[in-house]
Amino acid sequence: MNDFTILCAPTSRTQAYLQAIHTAGFTPSRVIVYGNAYSRNTTDDRRGHHLQIFQPDFNIPLEKTIQNAGWSVSFIDDDNVGAEELVTILTQQQPSLTVFSGFGGQLVPSETLKAAGRLLHIHSGWLPDYRGSTTLYYSLLQEQRCAASALLLSEAIDNGPLLARQYYPAPDQQTDIDYAYDSAIRADLLVQVLQYYLDNGQLPEVIKQTSTSEMFYVIHPLLKHLAITSLNES
């Protein structure tokens, strides 16, 4: 089962994705890691505390995770997701499906979208209601719960074909929300979508979006604090 490629930056979200994919027993045809080579071996002592879903171990270096899995990998020392070397490798691979985990806030250029085939992204928010940045905190403030949505990237932000979405219970105040919780819920839904894809030879049927939403922008620190203090202490 290796009919997909992974395109990723050296981030905590990528650590969660790769560990979850390996734990699920999936094998990508290739992993392409772009970004600063010096950061790919770093570890991060983050904690998920009482997460009821997959709990990533951020103390394992990204490169070690890939080595342990025995996956084919290419490292590209360029932070640009449109880098020529990156696009060339994707063009040579001609992937049917590419899992994407880039740097936060980075938009994927058209040449990468074209070379990647279908580019699968997991957004931490219920689409189309929560589009944009840090929607996890807006969801906590308004609904006291969070969600993740799987979509195929297009040039419009959070507006490509929607494949799956799921609500998750709110974390507690002791959980590192930005790294552990956000990464974990995205990894959980990603594995579900990949399981469906590998079992059925196709992606889930596109979900018709019947509503629209305003675009959310990076949340103000005060609102973020209010969202965290609204959570259970443990």
Secondary structure by P-SEA (a helix, b strand, c coil): cccbbbbbcccaaaaaaaaaaaaacccccbbbbbcccccccccccccccccccccccccccaaaaaaaaccccccccccccccaaaaaaaaaacccbbbbbccccccccaaaaaaacbbbbbbcccccccccccaaaaaaacccccbbbbbbbccccccccccccccccccccccccccaaaaaaaaaaaaaaaaaaaaccccccbbbbcccccccccccaaaaaaaaaacccc
